[in-house]
């Protein structure tokens, strides 16, 4: 017999007898409640909100990390993709060209020649290309980027060794580059100045020192930069004890920025610069004026002032 115990507060529990019919009904109600509880699931809760994160795609394999520059065609603004070693001379060149050709301004995109080549191949706009490497000029010429007949020799440049003005490593000759603990900066081998530096070290090893000197010197290279001015910056900041740059970079620096050790011409590497006009240029007449100006006595004089070798 089913019974229910109940009490009032402070009173003993009392038993209440239920008839069989009521008991059966109660059992059915309880059974239904149990079945309903087992078959019903809680209402689904919304998934927690997620925050979308912007990601930067990794650069494609085989491309330079240099961003594609944003230059557009303009009748009054000539875009000149220029080897970074002309950084010192570029402002004077631009001002002088505009003075000689009023209404025509020059925008220089200064970078390592290897980076400029990649930017052009990736579709960046340029009117004129000034390269510090015949190999990159030839590659672009073979790919059809230049106006026929406009690829011309512009100037040349020698390699020089620069030191911080304080010369903390007390370097007095090229022999000292092989001493333990000396920190040297040079350009990556893909950079024209890097190619020139490797040739200089090989020449010195053959003519004056030996392979052991070259190997010890290379072990002291602590950084390979992607542009020639970047090496000069490392030296000027005292982050390295010595660096290989072009004569023009040393000549363009403020007085007492560096000490320098020259390299004999017989061991040096004469880097040849070229200038040419891009097929895609919409300012070919102005580009031709600029090329002629750079090859004229006025343009050559500016280059000479900044340490470049006259044609």
C-alpha positions as CSV (number, residue, x, y, z in Angstrom):
1,X,0.0,0.0,0.0
2,X,1.4,3.4,-1.0
3,X,1.3,5.9,1.8
4,X,2.4,9.5,2.1
5,X,4.0,10.9,5.2
6,X,3.4,14.5,6.1
7,X,3.6,16.7,9.1
8,X,3.0,20.2,10.2
9,X,5.9,22.0,11.7
10,X,6.5,20.8,15.2
11,X,4.0,17.8,14.9
12,X,4.8,14.1,14.5
13,X,4.5,12.6,11.0
14,X,1.1,11.1,10.0
15,X,0.4,8.4,7.6
16,X,-2.4,8.7,5.0
17,X,-3.9,5.6,3.2
18,X,-4.6,5.9,-0.5
19,X,-7.0,3.7,-2.5
20,X,-5.7,1.3,-5.2
21,X,-7.3,3.4,-7.9
22,X,-5.6,6.6,-6.8
23,X,-2.4,4.8,-6.2
24,X,-2.4,3.5,-9.8
25,X,-3.1,7.0,-11.2
26,X,-0.2,8.4,-9.1
27,X,2.1,5.7,-10.4
28,X,1.3,6.6,-14.0
29,X,1.9,10.3,-13.4
30,X,5.3,9.6,-11.8
31,X,6.3,7.2,-14.6
32,X,5.3,9.7,-17.3
33,X,7.4,12.4,-15.5
34,X,10.4,10.2,-15.4
35,X,10.2,9.3,-19.1
36,X,9.7,12.9,-20.0
37,X,12.8,14.0,-18.1
38,X,14.9,11.3,-19.7
39,X,13.9,12.2,-23.3
40,X,14.1,16.0,-23.1
41,X,17.4,17.8,-23.5
42,X,18.2,21.3,-22.5
43,X,17.8,24.0,-25.2
44,X,21.0,24.3,-27.2
45,X,23.1,27.4,-26.2
46,X,24.6,29.6,-29.0
47,X,28.2,28.9,-29.7
48,X,30.6,31.4,-28.2
49,X,31.4,34.3,-30.5
50,X,34.8,34.2,-32.2
51,X,36.9,37.2,-33.2
52,X,38.2,37.1,-36.8
53,X,42.0,37.7,-36.8
54,X,43.6,39.4,-39.8
55,X,46.6,37.5,-40.9
56,X,49.5,38.6,-43.2
57,X,50.2,36.1,-45.9
58,X,53.7,34.8,-46.0
59,X,55.7,36.1,-49.0
60,X,55.8,33.8,-52.0
61,X,58.9,31.7,-52.3
62,X,61.7,33.2,-54.2
63,X,60.5,36.8,-53.9
64,X,62.2,39.6,-52.1
65,X,60.8,40.9,-48.8
66,X,60.8,44.4,-50.2
67,X,57.3,45.7,-50.6
68,X,56.2,46.7,-54.0
69,X,56.5,50.5,-54.2
70,X,53.4,52.6,-55.1
71,X,54.4,54.9,-57.9
72,X,52.1,56.0,-60.7
73,X,52.7,57.6,-64.0
74,X,52.7,61.4,-63.9
75,X,53.6,63.9,-66.6
76,X,55.4,66.1,-64.1
77,X,57.1,63.5,-62.0
78,X,59.7,61.1,-63.4
79,X,60.0,57.8,-61.4
80,X,63.6,56.6,-61.3
81,X,64.4,53.2,-59.8
82,X,67.9,53.8,-58.4
83,X,70.6,51.6,-56.9
84,X,70.8,52.4,-53.2
85,X,74.5,53.4,-53.4
86,X,73.3,56.6,-55.1
87,X,71.4,57.7,-52.0
88,X,73.9,60.4,-51.2
89,X,73.9,61.8,-54.7
90,X,70.2,61.5,-55.5
91,X,69.0,64.7,-53.9
92,X,71.6,66.8,-55.7
93,X,70.8,65.0,-59.0
94,X,67.1,65.6,-58.6
95,X,67.4,69.3,-57.7
96,X,69.9,70.0,-60.5
97,X,67.9,68.2,-63.1
98,X,64.7,70.1,-62.2
99,X,66.7,73.4,-62.3
100,X,67.9,72.5,-65.8
101,X,64.4,71.3,-66.9
102,X,61.8,73.3,-65.1
103,X,58.5,71.5,-64.5
104,X,60.1,68.1,-64.4
105,X,60.6,66.6,-61.0
106,X,62.3,63.3,-60.1
107,X,61.0,60.7,-57.6
108,X,63.8,58.2,-56.6
109,X,63.0,54.7,-55.4
110,X,66.3,53.8,-53.8
111,X,66.9,50.1,-53.0
112,X,69.3,47.3,-53.6
113,X,69.5,46.6,-57.4
114,X,68.3,43.0,-56.8
115,X,65.2,44.3,-55.0
116,X,64.5,46.9,-57.8
117,X,64.7,44.1,-60.4
118,X,62.1,42.1,-58.5
119,X,59.8,45.1,-58.1
120,X,59.8,45.8,-61.8
121,X,59.2,42.1,-62.6
122,X,56.2,42.2,-60.2
123,X,54.7,45.1,-62.1
124,X,55.9,48.2,-60.2
125,X,55.9,51.4,-62.4
126,X,59.1,53.1,-63.3
127,X,60.3,55.4,-66.0
128,X,64.1,55.0,-65.6
129,X,66.2,52.2,-64.1
130,X,69.7,52.9,-62.7
131,X,71.5,49.6,-61.8
132,X,74.7,48.8,-59.9
133,X,74.9,45.4,-61.6
134,X,75.3,44.5,-65.3
135,X,73.9,41.1,-64.6
136,X,70.5,42.4,-63.3
137,X,70.4,44.9,-66.2
138,X,71.0,42.2,-68.7
139,X,68.4,39.9,-67.2
140,X,65.7,42.6,-67.4
141,X,66.8,43.6,-70.9
142,X,66.5,40.0,-72.0
143,X,63.0,39.9,-70.5
144,X,62.0,42.9,-72.7
145,X,61.6,45.6,-70.1
146,X,63.8,48.3,-71.7
147,X,63.5,50.5,-74.7
148,X,65.9,49.4,-77.3
149,X,69.1,51.5,-77.5
150,X,68.6,53.2,-74.1
151,X,70.8,50.8,-72.0
152,X,73.9,52.8,-71.5
153,X,76.9,52.8,-69.1
154,X,76.5,55.6,-66.5
155,X,79.4,55.4,-64.1
156,X,81.7,53.1,-62.1
157,X,82.5,52.6,-58.4
158,X,85.2,51.0,-56.3
159,X,85.0,49.2,-53.0
160,X,86.5,50.6,-49.8
161,X,86.7,49.5,-46.2
162,X,85.2,51.8,-43.7
163,X,85.6,51.9,-39.9
164,X,83.8,53.8,-37.1
165,X,85.5,57.1,-36.5
166,X,86.6,55.9,-33.0
167,X,88.0,52.6,-34.6
168,X,87.5,50.6,-31.4
169,X,89.0,47.4,-32.9
170,X,92.2,49.4,-33.8
171,X,92.1,48.2,-37.4
172,X,95.1,49.6,-39.3
173,X,95.2,47.3,-42.4
174,X,93.3,44.7,-44.2
175,X,95.3,42.1,-42.3
176,X,93.5,43.0,-39.1
177,X,90.2,41.8,-40.5
178,X,91.3,38.2,-39.7
179,X,91.9,38.9,-36.0
180,X,89.6,37.0,-33.6
181,X,86.7,39.0,-32.3
182,X,86.6,41.6,-35.1
183,X,83.0,42.2,-36.3
184,X,82.5,42.8,-40.0
185,X,79.5,43.8,-42.0
186,X,79.1,43.2,-45.7
187,X,76.3,42.9,-48.2
188,X,74.6,39.6,-49.2
189,X,76.0,38.0,-52.3
190,X,72.9,38.9,-54.2
191,X,73.6,42.6,-53.7
192,X,76.0,44.1,-56.3
193,X,78.2,45.4,-53.5
194,X,78.3,42.0,-52.0
195,X,79.5,40.4,-55.2
196,X,82.2,43.1,-55.5
197,X,83.3,42.5,-51.9
198,X,83.7,38.8,-52.4
199,X,85.8,39.5,-55.5
200,X,88.0,41.9,-53.5
201,X,88.6,39.4,-50.7
202,X,89.5,36.7,-53.3
203,X,91.9,39.1,-55.0
204,X,93.6,40.1,-51.7
205,X,93.9,36.4,-50.7
206,X,95.7,35.6,-54.0
207,X,97.9,38.7,-54.2
208,X,98.8,39.7,-50.7
209,X,97.5,37.3,-48.0
210,X,96.3,33.7,-48.3
211,X,93.3,31.5,-48.1
212,X,93.6,31.2,-44.3
213,X,93.3,35.0,-44.0
214,X,90.3,35.0,-46.2
215,X,88.6,32.2,-44.3
216,X,89.3,33.9,-40.9
217,X,88.0,37.2,-42.3
218,X,84.8,35.6,-43.6
219,X,84.2,34.0,-40.1
220,X,84.3,37.5,-38.7
221,X,81.4,38.6,-40.8
222,X,78.5,39.0,-38.4
223,X,75.8,40.5,-40.7
224,X,74.9,40.3,-44.4
225,X,72.8,43.3,-45.4
226,X,70.3,43.6,-48.3
227,X,71.6,47.1,-49.4
228,X,75.0,48.8,-49.4
229,X,73.8,51.9,-47.3
230,X,72.7,49.4,-44.6
231,X,76.3,48.3,-44.1
232,X,77.4,52.0,-43.7
233,X,74.7,52.5,-41.1
234,X,75.9,49.5,-39.1
235,X,79.5,51.0,-39.1
236,X,78.4,54.5,-38.2
237,X,76.4,53.2,-35.3
238,X,79.4,51.2,-34.0
239,X,77.5,47.9,-34.3
240,X,80.4,46.5,-36.2
241,X,84.1,47.2,-36.4
242,X,84.4,47.4,-40.2
243,X,82.3,47.2,-43.3
244,X,82.7,47.0,-47.1
245,X,81.0,49.8,-49.1
246,X,81.5,51.8,-52.3
247,X,83.8,54.7,-52.5
248,X,80.8,56.9,-53.2
249,X,79.1,56.1,-49.9
250,X,82.3,57.1,-48.0
251,X,82.6,60.3,-50.0
252,X,79.0,61.3,-49.4
253,X,79.2,60.9,-45.6
254,X,79.6,63.9,-43.3
255,X,83.2,64.6,-42.2
256,X,84.5,62.5,-39.4
257,X,81.8,59.8,-39.8
258,X,84.2,57.1,-40.8
259,X,87.8,56.2,-41.1
260,X,88.7,54.3,-44.3
261,X,91.2,51.9,-45.7
262,X,91.5,52.1,-49.5
263,X,92.0,49.0,-51.6
264,X,94.5,49.1,-54.4
265,X,93.0,49.1,-57.9
266,X,94.8,45.9,-58.8
267,X,92.9,44.1,-56.0
268,X,89.7,46.1,-56.3
269,X,86.5,45.5,-58.2
270,X,85.3,48.2,-60.5
271,X,81.5,48.1,-60.4
272,X,79.7,49.3,-63.6
273,X,76.4,51.2,-63.3
274,X,73.9,51.4,-66.2
275,X,71.0,53.6,-67.0
276,X,68.0,52.7,-69.2
277,X,64.4,53.6,-70.0
278,X,61.5,51.3,-69.3
279,X,59.1,50.3,-72.1
280,X,56.1,50.9,-69.8
281,X,57.1,54.5,-69.2
282,X,54.5,57.1,-70.2
283,X,57.1,59.8,-69.9
284,X,59.6,58.6,-72.4
285,X,60.5,62.1,-73.6
286,X,61.3,63.3,-70.1
287,X,63.1,60.0,-69.3
288,X,65.3,60.6,-72.4
289,X,66.0,64.1,-71.0
290,X,67.0,62.6,-67.7
291,X,69.2,60.0,-69.2
292,X,71.0,62.6,-71.4
293,X,71.4,64.8,-68.4
294,X,73.0,62.0,-66.3
295,X,75.5,61.3,-69.2
296,X,76.3,65.0,-69.8
297,X,79.2,66.8,-68.1
298,X,76.8,68.3,-65.5
299,X,75.5,64.9,-64.5
300,X,78.9,63.3,-64.5
301,X,80.3,66.1,-62.4
302,X,77.7,65.4,-59.7
303,X,78.6,61.7,-59.7
304,X,82.2,62.6,-59.4
305,X,81.6,64.9,-56.4
306,X,80.0,61.9,-54.6
307,X,83.0,59.5,-55.2
308,X,81.9,57.8,-58.4
309,X,84.4,57.3,-61.2
310,X,84.0,59.3,-64.3
311,X,83.4,57.5,-67.6
